[in-house]
Amino acid sequence: MRNPYDVLGVEKGAGQADIKKAYRTLAKELHPDVNPGDKIVEQRFKEVTAAYQLLNDANQRQKFDRGEINADGSPKRNFGFGSRSGGHTGGGGFGGFEADADDLFSDLFGRRRGGRTRTASMRGKDVSYTVKIPFEESVLGVRRRIKLYDGKTIDVDIPPGTENGQTLRLKQQGMPGMGGGEAGDAFVEVQVEPHKFYERDGLDIFVDIPVTLGEAVLGAKITVPTIHGPVSVSVPAGANTGTSLRLKGKGVNTRKGGAGDQYIRLKIMLPDKPDPDLIEFVEKWSKDFDGDVRRRSGLID
């Protein structure tokens, strides 16, 4: 067993009040009812309790300080026949707890009535999880299975319209309570993966749609994608890059039944390879066209 002063984190000359305060802090943190099933924490709690048991007994503490006994209360050398003075049983267990230690333990975790300890009611700890979902699922909603801290699984309904970083609360799915206290809650943070084409702003969705020069000049009927499926859209004749078309109700759904809109931003795309006929036409057309579009737009005075 380690040095009891080191176990409690106090100096050798610490007063009883400091020793009791150190034990109180560690006992609250390490108690098995607060950390169910954690064998490492349970062993640490036993070690802390045994250290306090020894240092809280003035007679045993003096013997330890003089080097007469070990940290577990066993003698380092034989002082004669018969039982050791003080009647300490040693072994670092809980059976030899003195009255003061027992009172402190009851004060921490319950109150004694009629010689019996009534465990205090304590709510269980909350736990946190993270789940990643695609952009489309955040808009439409999805059900995901999450593995809990104890190995169990639970199906979580992620509602339509969930935003990146939004947290869902699962009531009483956290750590169990103590002394009849209710379990804590589980909080699930939803991380939405960015989409290759779509952008979200509130309940609205924006997407850039390429159109040919001919479709922009003459107008056309084109098919465009939405989160809810492809739809047909009319491109007005004479459309420019940046022209925005609104698709009502094709944005983000909400749990209450409403929906945002989707906005299409047109981008005129020229052919990948130069077209000689197009080049010849533009050369002739440009001679008669006032091409100072930057000045007309107000960018240049």
SERO-4910 file (N, C-alpha, C, O; in steps of 0.05 Angstrom, whole numbers):
BEGIN
 pado doro    nc1    nc2    nc3   cac1   cac2   cac3    cc1    cc2    cc3    oc1    oc2    oc3
  Met    A     17    -24      0      0      0      0     18     25      0     38     25     13
  Arg    A     10     46    -15     25     70    -17     24     86      9      7     81     26
  Asn    A     42    105     12     42    123     34     14    137     36      6    149     16
  Pro    A      1    136     59    -26    147     61    -27    177     57    -47    188     47
  Tyr    A     -5    191     63     -5    220     58     -5    225     28    -19    243     18
  Asp    A     10    209     12     10    211    -17    -17    204    -29    -26    216    -48
  Val    A    -30    184    -17    -56    175    -27    -77    197    -25    -92    202    -43
  Leu    A    -76    211     -2    -95    233      2    -86    260     -9   -102    279    -11
  Gly    A    -60    261    -17    -50    286    -28    -46    308     -8    -50    331    -14
  Val    A    -37    300     16    -32    320     37     -3    318     47     10    297     43
  Glu    A      6    339     60     33    339     72     33    322     98     12    317    110
  Lys    A     57    313    105     59    297    129     50    312    154     39    299    173
  Gly    A     54    338    155     47    353    178     18    364    177     12    382    192
  Ala    A      2    355    158    -25    366    154    -42    361    179    -40    341    193
  Gly    A    -60    381    185    -78    378    208   -101    360    201   -106    353    178
  Gln    A   -115    351    222   -138    333    218   -159    345    200   -172    331    184
  Ala    A   -163    371    202   -183    384    185   -176    382    155   -193    377    138
  Asp    A   -150    385    149   -141    383    122   -143    355    111   -150    350     88
  Ile    A   -137    335    129   -139    307    121   -168    300    116   -174    286     96
  Lys    A   -186    309    133   -214    303    129   -225    317    103   -240    305     89
  Lys    A   -216    341     98   -225    355     74   -215    341     49   -230    338     29
  Ala    A   -190    331     49   -179    317     26   -194    291     21   -201    284     -2
  Tyr    A   -201    276     43   -216    252     40   -244    257     30   -254    243     13
  Arg    A   -257    278     41   -284    285     32   -285    290      2   -303    280    -12
  Thr    A   -265    305     -8   -264    311    -37   -261    286    -54   -275    282    -73
  Leu    A   -241    269    -46   -236    245    -61   -259    225    -60   -265    212    -79
  Ala    A   -271    222    -36   -293    203    -32   -317    210    -50   -329    192    -61
  Lys    A   -323    235    -52   -346    244    -69   -340    237    -98   -358    229   -113
  Glu    A   -315    240   -106   -308    235   -134   -306    206   -141   -313    198   -163
  Leu    A   -297    190   -122   -290    162   -128   -310    141   -117   -307    118   -122
  His    A   -331    150   -104   -350    131    -93   -362    112   -114   -369    122   -136
  Pro    A   -363     86   -109   -373     67   -129   -401     73   -139   -407     66   -162
  Asp    A   -418     84   -123   -445     90   -132   -445    113   -153   -464    115   -169
  Val    A   -424    129   -152   -422    151   -172   -408    140   -197   -411    152   -219
  Asn    A   -393    119   -195   -378    107   -217   -384     77   -219   -366     61   -216
  Pro    A   -409     70   -225   -417     42   -225   -402     25   -246   -399     33   -269
  Gly    A   -392      2   -237   -379    -16   -255   -350    -10   -261   -337    -26   -276
  Asp    A   -339     12   -251   -311     19   -257   -293      7   -235   -291     19   -213
  Lys    A   -281    -15   -241   -265    -29   -221   -240    -14   -213   -231    -15   -190
  Ile    A   -228      1   -231   -205     17   -225   -211     39   -205   -197     43   -185
  Val    A   -233     53   -210   -242     74   -191   -249     62   -164   -244     74   -143
  Glu    A   -262     38   -165   -270     25   -139   -245     19   -123   -246     22    -98
  Gln    A   -224      9   -135   -200      2   -121   -186     27   -110   -176     27    -88
  Arg    A   -187     48   -125   -176     74   -116   -192     84    -92   -180     95    -73
  Phe    A   -218     81    -92   -235     89    -70   -228     74    -44   -226     86    -23
  Lys    A   -223     48    -47   -215     32    -24   -188     41    -13   -184     42     12
  Glu    A   -170     48    -31   -143     57    -22   -145     84     -7   -132     87     14
  Val    A   -162    102    -17   -166    128     -4   -178    124     23   -170    137     43
  Thr    A   -198    107     25   -212    102     50   -194     90     71   -194     98     94
  Ala    A   -177     71     62   -158     59     81   -137     79     91   -130     78    114
  Ala    A   -129     97     73   -109    117     81   -122    136    102   -109    143    121
  Tyr    A   -147    144     97   -160    162    116   -165    147    143   -163    159    164
  Gln    A   -171    121    141   -176    106    166   -151    106    184   -154    109    208
  Leu    A   -128    104    172   -103    104    187    -97    131    198    -91    135    222
  Leu    A    -97    152    181    -90    179    189   -110    192    207   -103    210    222
  Asn    A   -135    183    207   -155    195    224   -153    184    253   -164    196    271
  Asp    A   -139    162    256   -135    151    283   -108    162    293    -87    155    283
  Ala    A   -110    180    313    -86    194    323    -64    174    331    -40    178    326
  Asn    A    -72    152    346    -53    133    355    -39    119    332    -14    116    332
  Gln    A    -55    110    312    -43     96    289    -26    115    273     -5    107    262
  Arg    A    -34    140    270    -19    159    255      9    164    267     29    165    253
  Gln    A      9    166    294     35    170    308     53    146    304     77    149    300
  Lys    A     42    122    305     58     98    301     70     97    272     92     89    268
  Phe    A     53    105    253     62    105    225     84    126    222    105    121    209
  Asp    A     80    150    234    100    171    231    127    163    244    148    171    235
  Arg    A    125    147    266    150    138    279    162    114    265    184    104    272
  Gly    A    148    103    244    159     81    230    154     54    243    167     34    236
  Glu    A    135     53    262    129     28    276    110     10    261    111    -15    264
  Ile    A     93     21    244     75      5    228     76     13    199     85     34    192
  Asn    A     67     -5    182     65      0    153     40     15    146     23     21    164
  Ala    A     37     22    121     14     38    112    -12     23    116    -34     35    118
  Asp    A    -11     -4    116    -36    -19    120    -41    -26    149    -60    -41    156
  Gly    A    -25    -15    168    -29    -19    196    -14    -43    208    -15    -47    232
  Ser    A     -1    -58    191     14    -81    202     41    -72    214     52    -52    205
  Pro    A     51    -86    235     75    -78    249    100    -82    231    102   -101    216
  Lys    A    119    -63    234    144    -66    219    164    -84    235    181    -96    222
  Arg    A    161    -85    262    179   -102    278    163   -111    302    143    -98    309
  Asn    A    172   -131    316    158   -143    338    166   -128    364    189   -127    371
  Phe    A    146   -116    378    151   -102    403    146   -120    427    146   -110    450
  Gly    A    141   -145    423    135   -163    445    111   -181    438    100   -179    417
  Phe    A    104   -199    457     83   -217    452     56   -204    458     54   -184    472
  Gly    A     35   -216    447      9   -206    452     -1   -188    429     13   -184    409
  Ser    A    -24   -177    433    -37   -161    411    -24   -134    411    -13   -124    431
  Arg    A    -26   -121    387    -15    -94    384    -34    -74    399    -58    -77    400
  Ser    A    -21    -53    410    -37    -33    424    -54    -18    405    -47    -15    381
  Gly    A    -77     -9    414    -95      6    397   -117    -11    385   -138     -1    377
  Gly    A   -112    -38    384   -133    -56    374   -139    -53    344   -160    -61    335
  His    A   -121    -41    328   -126    -37    300   -123    -63    285   -103    -77    289
  Thr    A   -142    -70    268   -142    -96    255   -125    -96    230   -117   -118    221
  Gly    A   -118    -72    219   -101    -71    195   -115    -81    171   -139    -85    171
  Gly    A    -99    -86    150   -110    -98    125   -122    -78    106   -127    -85     84
  Gly    A   -126    -52    114   -136    -32     96   -165    -36     89   -174    -23     69
  Gly    A   -180    -53    103   -208    -57     96   -226    -37    108   -217    -17    119
  Phe    A   -252    -43    107   -272    -24    118   -282    -32    146   -296    -17    159
  Gly    A   -275    -57    155   -286    -66    180   -276    -51    204   -291    -50    224
  Gly    A   -252    -38    203   -242    -24    226   -247      5    226   -233     20    240
  Phe    A   -266     14    211   -272     43    210   -279     53    238   -296     42    251
  Glu    A   -265     75    246   -272     87    272   -298    103    269   -307    109    246
  Ala    A   -309    111    291   -335    125    291   -334    151    275   -353    157    261
  Asp    A   -312    166    277   -311    191    263   -311    187    233   -324    202    219
  Ala    A   -296    167    224   -296    161    195   -324    152    186   -333    159    164
  Asp    A   -337    136    203   -364    127    196   -384    150    194   -401    151    176
  Asp    A   -381    169    213   -398    193    213   -393    209    187   -412    219    175
  Leu    A   -368    212    180   -361    228    156   -373    214    131   -384    228    114
  Phe    A   -370    188    130   -381    174    107   -411    177    105   -422    181     83
  Ser    A   -425    176    128   -453    180    128   -461    208    120   -481    212    107
  Asp    A   -444    227    128   -449    255    121   -447    260     91   -461    276     80
  Leu    A   -428    245     79   -423    248     50   -445    236     34   -455    248     15
  Phe    A   -454    212     41   -472    197     24   -498    189     36   -514    174     24
  Gly    A   -505    200     60   -531    194     71   -532    201    100   -512    211    112
  Arg    A   -555    198    112   -558    204    141   -567    178    155   -583    163    145
  Arg    A   -555    174    179   -562    150    194   -587    154    211   -589    175    225
  Arg    A   -604    136    210   -628    136    227   -631    109    240   -633     88    227
  Gly    A   -632    110    267   -636     85    282   -614     65    277   -619     41    277
  Gly    A   -589     75    274   -567     57    270   -563     48    241   -545     33    236
  Arg    A   -581     56    223   -579     47    195   -574     72    178   -582     94    184
  Thr    A   -559     68    156   -553     90    139   -573     92    116   -577     72    102
  Arg    A   -584    115    112   -602    120     90   -587    135     68   -579    158     72
  Thr    A   -583    122     46   -567    133     24   -580    158     13   -604    158      8
  Ala    A   -564    179      9   -575    204     -1   -583    200    -31   -569    186    -45
  Ser    A   -604    214    -39   -612    213    -67   -595    231    -83   -591    254    -77
  Met    A   -583    220   -105   -566    236   -122   -572    230   -151   -572    206   -159
  Arg    A   -576    251   -167   -581    247   -196   -556    237   -210   -534    245   -203
  Gly    A   -559    220   -230   -537    209   -245   -524    230   -263   -536    251   -269
  Lys    A   -500    225   -271   -485    243   -288   -496    243   -316   -506    223   -326
  Asp    A   -495    266   -330   -502    268   -358   -478    258   -375   -455    259   -366
  Val    A   -484    247   -398   -463    238   -416   -468    250   -444   -490    258   -450
  Ser    A   -447    253   -459   -448    266   -485   -438    247   -507   -419    232   -504
  Tyr    A   -451    249   -530   -444    234   -554   -443    252   -578   -454    274   -577
  Thr    A   -431    243   -600   -430    258   -625   -437    239   -648   -428    216   -649
  Val    A   -454    249   -666   -461    233   -689   -458    251   -714   -467    274   -714
  Lys    A   -447    239   -736   -444    254   -761   -465    244   -781   -470    219   -783
  Ile    A   -478    262   -795   -498    255   -815   -493    271   -840   -482    293   -839
  Pro    A   -501    260   -864   -498    275   -889   -517    299   -889   -537    300   -874
  Phe    A   -512    318   -907   -528    342   -909   -557    336   -914   -575    347   -902
  Glu    A   -562    317   -933   -590    310   -940   -606    300   -916   -629    307   -913
  Glu    A   -593    284   -899   -607    273   -876   -614    295   -856   -634    293   -841
  Ser    A   -597    315   -854   -602    337   -835   -627    353   -844   -641    364   -828
  Val    A   -631    354   -870   -654    369   -881   -680    353   -879   -701    363   -871
  Leu    A   -678    327   -885   -702    310   -887   -708    296   -861   -731    287   -856
  Gly    A   -688    293   -843   -692    277   -818   -683    249   -823   -684    239   -845
  Val    A   -674    236   -801   -665    208   -803   -665    195   -775   -665    210   -755
  Arg    A   -665    169   -774   -662    155   -749   -634    141   -749   -627    128   -768
  Arg    A   -620    146   -727   -593    135   -724   -591    119   -698   -603    126   -678
  Arg    A   -576     97   -700   -571     80   -676   -545     88   -663   -524     90   -676
  Ile    A   -546     94   -636   -523    103   -621   -516     83   -600   -534     72   -586
  Lys    A   -491     77   -596   -482     59   -576   -476     75   -550   -460     94   -550
  Leu    A   -489     67   -528   -486     82   -503   -461     72   -488   -448     53   -496
  Tyr    A   -455     86   -466   -431     81   -451   -430     53   -439   -408     42   -436
  Asp    A   -454     41   -434   -455     14   -422   -457     -8   -443   -462    -31   -435
  Gly    A   -453     -1   -468   -454    -21   -489   -481    -25   -502   -484    -37   -523
  Lys    A   -502    -14   -489   -529    -16   -501   -532      3   -524   -516     22   -527
  Thr    A   -551     -2   -541   -556     16   -564   -584     28   -562   -602     17   -549
  Ile    A   -587     51   -574   -613     65   -574   -617     79   -601   -598     90   -612
  Asp    A   -641     78   -612   -648     91   -637   -656    120   -631   -674    125   -615
  Val    A   -643    138   -644   -648    167   -640   -660    179   -666   -649    176   -687
  Asp    A   -682    192   -662   -695    206   -685   -683    234   -687   -688    251   -670
  Ile    A   -669    239   -709   -658    265   -714   -678    279   -732   -683    271   -754
  Pro    A   -691    300   -721   -714    313   -735   -706    328   -760   -683    336   -763
  Pro    A   -725    331   -779   -719    347   -803   -711    376   -796   -721    387   -777
  Gly    A   -692    386   -811   -683    413   -806   -661    416   -785   -655    439   -777
  Thr    A   -650    394   -775   -629    396   -755   -605    410   -766   -596    405   -788
  Glu    A   -594    429   -750   -571    445   -759   -545    433   -748   -545    418   -729
  Asn    A   -523    440   -761   -497    432   -753   -491    442   -724   -495    466   -719
  Gly    A   -483    424   -706   -477    431   -679   -501    430   -660   -498    435   -636
  Gln    A   -525    425   -671   -548    423   -654   -547    399   -635   -537    378   -643
  Thr    A   -557    402   -611   -555    381   -591   -583    370   -585   -601    386   -579
  Leu    A   -585    344   -585   -611    331   -578   -608    319   -550   -587    308   -543
  Arg    A   -629    321   -534   -629    311   -507   -645    285   -505   -668    283   -514
  Leu    A   -632    264   -494   -646    239   -489   -649    236   -459   -631    230   -444
  Lys    A   -674    240   -450   -679    242   -422   -674    215   -408   -683    194   -417
  Gln    A   -659    216   -386   -653    193   -368   -639    171   -383   -643    147   -377
  Gln    A   -622    178   -403   -606    158   -416   -576    161   -409   -559    151   -423
  Gly    A   -571    176   -387   -544    180   -378   -537    160   -356   -548    137   -355
  Met    A   -519    167   -338   -510    149   -317   -532    145   -296   -548    164   -292
  Pro    A   -534    122   -284   -555    117   -265   -552    134   -240   -529    141   -233
  Gly    A   -574    140   -226   -573    156   -202   -565    139   -178   -562    115   -180
  Met    A   -562    152   -155   -555    138   -130   -576    143   -109   -588    164   -107
  Gly    A   -582    122    -94   -602    125    -73   -630    131    -82   -644    147    -69
  Gly    A   -637    120   -105   -664    125   -116   -665    150   -133   -687    157   -143
  Gly    A   -643    164   -137   -643    188   -154   -647    180   -183   -639    158   -191
  Glu    A   -658    198   -199   -663    192   -227   -636    192   -243   -617    204   -235
  Ala    A   -637    178   -265   -613    176   -282   -608    204   -296   -627    220   -298
  Gly    A   -583    208   -303   -577    232   -318   -587    231   -347   -599    211   -355
  Asp    A   -581    251   -362   -590    252   -390   -567    248   -408   -544    251   -401
  Ala    A   -573    240   -433   -553    237   -454   -557    260   -474   -580    266   -481
  Phe    A   -536    273   -482   -537    295   -501   -522    287   -526   -498    280   -525
  Val    A   -536    288   -549   -524    280   -574   -520    304   -592   -539    317   -600
  Glu    A   -494    310   -597   -488    333   -615   -488    322   -644   -474    303   -650
  Val    A   -502    336   -661   -504    327   -689   -485    344   -706   -487    369   -707
  Gln    A   -467    331   -720   -448    345   -738   -457    339   -766   -457    315   -775
  Val    A   -464    360   -781   -474    357   -809   -450    359   -828   -436    380   -828
  Glu    A   -446    339   -845   -424    340   -864   -431    360   -887   -454    360   -896
  Pro    A   -412    376   -895   -418    395   -917   -424    381   -943   -414    359   -948
  His    A   -441    394   -959   -449    382   -985   -431    393  -1007   -421    415  -1005
  Lys    A   -429    377  -1028   -412    385  -1050   -423    409  -1066   -408    425  -1076
  Phe    A   -450    411  -1067   -462    432  -1083   -480    451  -1067   -481    475  -1071
  Tyr    A   -495    439  -1048   -515    455  -1033   -502    471  -1011   -483    463   -998
  Glu    A   -514    495  -1006   -507    511   -983   -533    518   -969   -554    522   -981
  Arg    A   -531    520   -942   -555    526   -926   -552    553   -913   -531    560   -903
  Asp    A   -574    568   -912   -576    593   -898   -603    594   -884   -623    600   -897
  Gly    A   -604    587   -858   -630    585   -845   -646    561   -856   -636    538   -856
  Leu    A   -669    567   -866   -686    546   -878   -683    545   -909   -695    528   -922
  Asp    A   -667    563   -920   -664    564   -949   -638    549   -958   -619    547   -943
  Ile    A   -640    538   -982   -617    524   -994   -609    538  -1020   -627    547  -1036
  Phe    A   -584    541  -1025   -573    554  -1049   -556    534  -1064   -540    519  -1053
  Val    A   -558    536  -1091   -542    518  -1108   -536    532  -1134   -554    545  -1146
  Asp    A   -512    530  -1144   -504    542  -1170   -510    521  -1192   -503    498  -1190
  Ile    A   -524    531  -1213   -532    513  -1235   -519    524  -1261   -525    546  -1269
  Pro    A   -503    508  -1274   -491    517  -1299   -511    515  -1322   -527    497  -1324
  Val    A   -510    536  -1340   -527    536  -1365   -509    543  -1388   -489    557  -1385
  Thr    A   -517    535  -1412   -502    541  -1436   -508    570  -1444   -527    582  -1435
  Leu    A   -491    579  -1462   -495    606  -1472   -522    608  -1487   -536    628  -1485
  Gly    A   -528    587  -1502   -553    586  -1517   -577    587  -1498   -597    601  -1504
  Glu    A   -576    571  -1476   -598    571  -1457   -602    598  -1444   -625    606  -1439
  Ala    A   -580    612  -1439   -582    638  -1426   -592    659  -1445   -608    676  -1437
  Val    A   -584    658  -1471   -593    678  -1490   -621    674  -1499   -637    692  -1500
  Leu    A   -628    649  -1505   -654    643  -1517   -675    634  -1496   -699    635  -1502
  Gly    A   -666    627  -1472   -685    616  -1453   -688    586  -1457   -683    576  -1479
  Ala    A   -695    571  -1436   -697    542  -1439   -711    530  -1415   -714    543  -1394
  Lys    A   -720    506  -1419   -731    490  -1397   -710    470  -1389   -701    453  -1405
  Ile    A   -701    471  -1364   -679    453  -1355   -688    438  -1330   -707    447  -1316
  Thr    A   -675    416  -1324   -681    400  -1299   -659    405  -1279   -635    403  -1286
  Val    A   -666    412  -1255   -646    418  -1234   -651    400  -1210   -674    392  -1205
  Pro    A   -630    394  -1195   -633    378  -1171   -643    394  -1147   -636    418  -1144
  Thr    A   -658    381  -1129   -665    392  -1103   -662    369  -1083   -660    346  -1090
  Ile    A   -662    376  -1057   -661    356  -1036   -685    337  -1038   -683    314  -1030
  His    A   -707    347  -1049   -732    331  -1050   -735    317  -1077   -755    304  -1082
  Gly    A   -715    319  -1095   -717    306  -1121   -715    327  -1143   -718    351  -1138
  Pro    A   -710    318  -1168   -707    336  -1191   -733    350  -1198   -754    339  -1196
  Val    A   -731    376  -1207   -754    391  -1216   -747    405  -1242   -723    410  -1248
  Ser    A   -767    413  -1257   -764    427  -1282   -766    457  -1277   -784    466  -1263
  Val    A   -748    472  -1289   -746    501  -1285   -744    515  -1312   -730    506  -1330
  Ser    A   -757    538  -1314   -755    554  -1338   -733    576  -1335   -735    592  -1317
  Val    A   -713    575  -1352   -692    596  -1352   -702    618  -1371   -707    614  -1394
  Pro    A   -705    642  -1361   -715    664  -1377   -694    672  -1399   -670    671  -1394
  Ala    A   -704    680  -1422   -686    689  -1443   -671    714  -1434   -682    732  -1421
  Gly    A   -646    715  -1441   -629    737  -1434   -618    736  -1405   -610    756  -1394
  Ala    A   -619    712  -1393   -609    709  -1365   -579    713  -1364   -565    705  -1383
  Asn    A   -570    725  -1343   -541    728  -1338   -531    710  -1316   -547    700  -1301
  Thr    A   -505    707  -1315   -493    693  -1292   -501    709  -1266   -498    733  -1265
  Gly    A   -510    695  -1246   -519    707  -1222   -549    710  -1220   -560    716  -1199
  Thr    A   -563    706  -1243   -592    707  -1242   -602    686  -1222   -593    663  -1224
  Ser    A   -620    693  -1204   -629    675  -1184   -659    667  -1188   -675    685  -1193
  Leu    A   -664    642  -1187   -692    631  -1190   -700    618  -1164   -684    604  -1152
  Arg    A   -724    623  -1155   -734    612  -1130   -752    588  -1134   -771    589  -1151
  Leu    A   -747    567  -1119   -764    543  -1119   -778    542  -1092   -765    534  -1072
  Lys    A   -802    550  -1091   -817    552  -1065   -821    525  -1052   -830    506  -1065
  Gly    A   -815    524  -1026   -819    500  -1011   -800    477  -1015   -804    455  -1005
  Lys    A   -778    482  -1030   -758    462  -1036   -733    465  -1019   -712    454  -1026
  Gly    A   -736    479   -997   -713    483   -979   -713    463   -956   -720    440   -960
  Val    A   -707    473   -932   -704    456   -909   -731    451   -896   -746    470   -891
  Asn    A   -738    426   -891   -762    419   -876   -758    426   -846   -736    428   -837
  Thr    A   -780    429   -832   -779    433   -803   -797    413   -790   -814    401   -802
  Arg    A   -792    409   -764   -807    390   -749   -837    398   -747   -854    381   -745
  Lys    A   -842    424   -749   -870    434   -747   -884    433   -774   -907    441   -776
  Gly    A   -870    424   -795   -884    421   -820   -878    443   -841   -885    440   -864
  Gly    A   -864    464   -833   -858    485   -852   -833    478   -869   -820    458   -863
  Ala    A   -827    494   -889   -804    489   -905   -794    515   -917   -809    534   -922
  Gly    A   -768    517   -921   -756    540   -934   -757    537   -964   -771    519   -975
  Asp    A   -742    553   -978   -741    553  -1007   -714    545  -1017   -694    547  -1002
  Gln    A   -712    537  -1043   -687    533  -1055   -683    554  -1077   -700    560  -1092
  Tyr    A   -659    566  -1077   -652    587  -1096   -631    576  -1115   -610    566  -1107
  Ile    A   -636    579  -1141   -618    571  -1162   -603    595  -1173   -615    615  -1181
  Arg    A   -577    594  -1172   -560    616  -1182   -548    606  -1209   -532    588  -1209
  Leu    A   -556    619  -1231   -547    611  -1257   -518    619  -1263   -509    641  -1255
  Lys    A   -503    601  -1275   -476    606  -1283   -473    599  -1313   -475    575  -1320
  Ile    A   -467    618  -1330   -464    613  -1358   -437    599  -1363   -416    610  -1355
  Met    A   -438    577  -1376   -414    561  -1381   -408    560  -1412   -426    553  -1427
  Leu    A   -384    568  -1420   -376    566  -1448   -367    538  -1454   -360    523  -1436
  Pro    A   -366    531  -1480   -356    504  -1487   -328    499  -1477   -312    518  -1476
  Asp    A   -322    474  -1471   -295    467  -1462   -274    472  -1484   -252    481  -1479
  Lys    A   -282    466  -1509   -264    471  -1531   -274    495  -1548   -298    498  -1551
  Pro    A   -256    512  -1558   -265    535  -1574   -281    527  -1598   -273    508  -1612
  Asp    A   -303    541  -1603   -320    536  -1626   -314    557  -1647   -320    581  -1641
  Pro    A   -303    550  -1670   -296    570  -1690   -320    587  -1699   -317    612  -1702
  Asp    A   -343    575  -1702   -367    590  -1711   -375    611  -1689   -382    633  -1695
  Leu    A   -373    602  -1664   -381    620  -1642   -361    643  -1640   -369    666  -1636
  Ile    A   -336    637  -1644   -315    658  -1643   -320    678  -1665   -318    702  -1660
  Glu    A   -326    668  -1689   -330    687  -1712   -355    704  -1707   -354    728  -1713
  Phe    A   -376    692  -1697   -400    707  -1691   -395    729  -1670   -404    752  -1673
  Val    A   -381    722  -1649   -376    741  -1627   -359    764  -1637   -362    787  -1629
  Glu    A   -339    758  -1654   -322    779  -1664   -338    799  -1680   -334    823  -1677
  Lys    A   -356    790  -1697   -373    809  -1712   -393    824  -1694   -397    848  -1697
  Trp    A   -404    809  -1675   -424    821  -1657   -412    842  -1639   -425    862  -1633
  Ser    A   -388    837  -1630   -375    855  -1611   -369    882  -1623   -367    902  -1608
  Lys    A   -366    884  -1650   -360    910  -1662   -382    930  -1658   -378    954  -1657
  Asp    A   -407    920  -1656   -430    938  -1654   -441    939  -1625   -460    954  -1620
  Phe    A   -428    924  -1607   -439    922  -1579   -423    940  -1561   -398    940  -1562
  Asp    A   -437    955  -1544   -424    971  -1523   -414    952  -1501   -429    945  -1483
  Gly    A   -389    944  -1503   -379    923  -1485   -369    933  -1458   -357    918  -1443
  Asp    A   -372    959  -1452   -362    969  -1426   -381    962  -1404   -393    980  -1391
  Val    A   -385    936  -1399   -404    927  -1379   -396    934  -1351   -413    938  -1334
  Arg    A   -370    937  -1345   -361    943  -1318   -368    972  -1311   -375    978  -1288
  Arg    A   -366    990  -1332   -374   1017  -1326   -404   1020  -1323   -413   1034  -1305
  Arg    A   -419   1005  -1340   -448   1006  -1338   -458    993  -1311   -479   1001  -1301
  Ser    A   -443    975  -1300   -451    963  -1275   -444    980  -1251   -454    975  -1229
  Gly    A   -428   1001  -1255   -422   1019  -1233   -396   1013  -1219   -388   1026  -1200
  Leu    A   -382    991  -1228   -357    984  -1215   -335   1005  -1221   -317   1009  -1205
  Ile    A   -336   1017  -1244   -317   1037  -1253   -331   1063  -1259   -351   1063  -1273
  Asp    A   -320   1085  -1249   -332   1111  -1254   -326   1120  -1283   -335   1142  -1291
***
